[in-house]
Amino acid sequence: MANTPIKIGIIGGSGVYDPNILDDIKKIKVHTPYGATSDLVTTGRLKGRYVFFIPRHGPNHTINPSNVNYRANIYALKKLGVTHILAPSAVGSLNEGMKPGDFVFTDQFIDRTYKRETSFYTGSQVCHISVAEPCCPVLRKILVQEAKRLKFPYHEKGCCVVVEGPRFSTKAESNMFRQWNADIIGMTMTPEVVLAREAEICYATIGMITDYDVWRSGEVSGEEVAQTMKNNIEKVRKLLIEVIAKIPKERTCNCKNALEGAFL
């Protein structure tokens, strides 16, 4: 495992990707047994590291959260040899202390989705993968260190309620999620993080708070989310650049052995 080259995948909105940060850029089509990925995979090098980028919602943000082909995206990155995934996503805040513009390095989730394929193993083989700690602790530690060094506002931990979408919550739902002690709300962390675990890829999400959910704000609009994302996008890029350079050459976490004992 020590000799396996580190390759980093980024799954995020098209605004996160800037071709000027990569060298030797090319786009490739990866065939998967689950159909097409959200877009062609952009490959390149950053500070000597191989980087592979997929815009989660397509190049023009035309794929809603329910229709993202999560299995194809993760399978393609695995096929390309990706060892680590960094996954920026827009989230709403359910916690007064987590403000729009802050980063949250999520450590837990509550899955409220119901339309999505959540496993690669849907035939005769059943995979009981452990996601007690769904995000890679090594990646999360690096994210915290670099956010602190860059003086970006961040939260080391947070629980994300993942809803089906694409609609936003009702006030009743938002207040219920707060009673569950959830901190943020999003639409894409699951099944993405679970599939990455099945693929034995280290995964960490970068929650970018764009709004207070309706429990506090009364309304959430797509325009508000887009504007906050636009204001924060340069910070996300800087964070990704620094974190990619700091990922250790050897994987010491348990993510790489996630399938051990998962099949009965």
N, C-alpha and C positions, 0 to 999 in steps of 0.2 A: 504493500500500500504506500510505503514511503517513496517508491519510485514512480508512482502514478502522477503525471503532470497535473497541476492545478488548472482547471478551466472554469471560468465563471460565467454563469448565465444571468441575464437580467430580464425579468418579465415586468413590464410596466407600461405606462401610457406613452404615446409617441413623443410627448414633450420632454420626457426624461432623456431620450436619446439624442445626442449631438454628434454627428459624424466627425466633427473636428477633434474629438477627444480620442479617436481610434486611428491606428495606422493599419495599412494593408487591408482596407475594407473590401468586402465582397458580400453578395447576397446569394444564399443557396436555398434550394427547395429540399426539404427532408420528407421522405415518404414514410408514413406510419400506418399501422394496421387500424388506427382509429380515425383516419381521415386527415384533412388538411389542418395545418397549424394556423394560428390567427393571421399570420403573414409569413413571407419568406424570412428566414433567419439571417440577420445581419451579423457577420463575423469580422473580427479584427483583433488588434493587439493594443494593449494599454500597459505601459510600464513593464513590458516583457511578458505580460500575462495574456492568454487567449481569452477573449470575451465574445459571448454570443447573446444577441438581443432579440427578443420577440415582443412586439407591441400587443399586450393582452387583448385589447379591444379592436385590433386591426389598425391599419395605417391611418385611417381617417375616423377612428372611434365609432365604428358602425356596428360592432358586435356587442349586444347587451350582456350583462353578467351571466344570465341563465344560459346563453348560447355560446359562450366561450368554450372552445374545445380543449378543456384542461388536460385531458389525457393525451391528446396529440402534442400539445406544447411540451409537456414534461417528458413524454416518450422521445420526442425529437432531440431535446437537450441531452437526455441520457445517451441516446444513440451517438451524439457528437462527442461524448466523453466528458460532459460537464460534471463537475464534482461539487460545486456550490452554486446556489441560486440566491440572488438578492431581488426582493420583490416590492418595489415601491407601490403604494396604493393610496387613494384618497379615502379618508374616513371622517365620520362625524364624531363629536365628543359627547359622551354621556356623563362626564365628570367635570364639575365646575373648575377644578384645578388644571385641567388639560385644555389649553386654549388654541383657537385657530392660529395656524402658523407653527405650532409645536410638532416635533417628531415623537412618535411612540414606537418603541421597539417591543412589539407585542410578544408576550410569552405564553398566552393562553387564548383559547377561542371557545365560543358556544355556537354550535352549528344549527342554524334555523333554515337552511336551504332544503329543498325537497324535489327539485327537478333534475339533479345532476348525477352523473355517473361518478361514484366516489372511490372506485378501485379499479386497478388493472385486472384483477382476478374475479371475473364475473361468470366463469364457466364452471368446470367441475372442481377446480381448486379454490379453496377459501383461504384468504390471507387475513389473519387477525393481527394487524400491525399495531404496535403500541405507539400512542401519541399522547401519553401522559404529559410529556414535555415536548410539544409539537415543533418548536423552533430550535435550531442548532444553538447551543449555549456558547460555543466558540465564536460564531458569527455575531451573535447578539453582543457579546463582550467587546468585540472590535468596533461594532457600531457605536456603542456607548462611549468607548475611549475616544474615538475620532470626533463624535459630535461634541464631546466635552472640550477637546483640544481646539476645535473650530469655533467654540463658543456659540453653538446653535442651541436653541431651547429644545430640550428633549425629556422623555420619561423612560426610565430604564425598563419598566415593565408595564403591562396593560393587558386586560382581557377584552377581546373583540367579539361582539355578537355579529355573526355573519348571516345576513338576510338574503332572501332570494332576489329581491329587486325585480325590475329596475326602478320600481317606485320607491319613494322615501316612506318612512314610518308614519303611522298615526301617533297622536299624542299619547293615547292609551298604551300603545306598544312601546314607545320611547320610555315612558315612565315605568313600565313593567321591566324593561331591560335594566334600568337604573336600580330597581329593587333587587335584581339578580347580582348586583355589584359589578356589572360590566362597565368598562371605561370608555370604549369606543365602539362604533358601529360601521361595518363595511359590507361589501357585496362579493368579494373575490378570494378571500383567504382560504376558504374551503370550496372545493376539494383540493385546491392547488398544493397546500402544505402537506396534505395527507398523501397525495400521489408522489410528491417529492420524497417523502419518507419511504414509501413502497419502492421507489427507485434508488434508495440508499444515497440520496443527494442531500447535502447540508442545505438548509433553507432558513432564511430569515426575512421577515417582512418589515418594511419601513412604512409605518402608518403616518401619513401626512394629514394632520387635522385641518379641514377646510371650513368647518362650521360647528356651532353648537347644534345638536340635533333638536327636533321640534319640542322636546320637553322644556327648552329654555328660549329658543329663538322664535317659536311659534310657527315659522315656516322655513323650509329649506328649498333653495332654488338651484337649478343647474348652473345658472349664471354666476351665482355666488361661489359655488364650488370651483368652477373653471377659473374665476378671477383669483381666488386664493391660491390655487395650484400654480397659476402663472407667476404670481408674486414669489412663490417659494421654489420654483423649479431650479434656479441656479444653485441654491443650497443643496438640493438633492443631488445634482451632478457633482458638486464638490465633494460631498460625502461619499458618493459611490467611488469616485477616483481614489480617494484616500483609503477607503476600506479595501478595495480590490488589491492595492499594493501591499496591504498588511496581512492578508490571509496567509497563514503558515503553509509551508510546502508539504508538511506531513499532517494528515488528519488524525487527531487524537480523540475525537468525540465518538459516540456510539452510532451516529447516523450511518456510517459506512457499513455497519453490521445489523441494520434494522430488520432484515428478514430472518435472522437467526431465531428459531423458535416460533416463527409466525405461522407455520403450517402444522395443523394437527394431523 
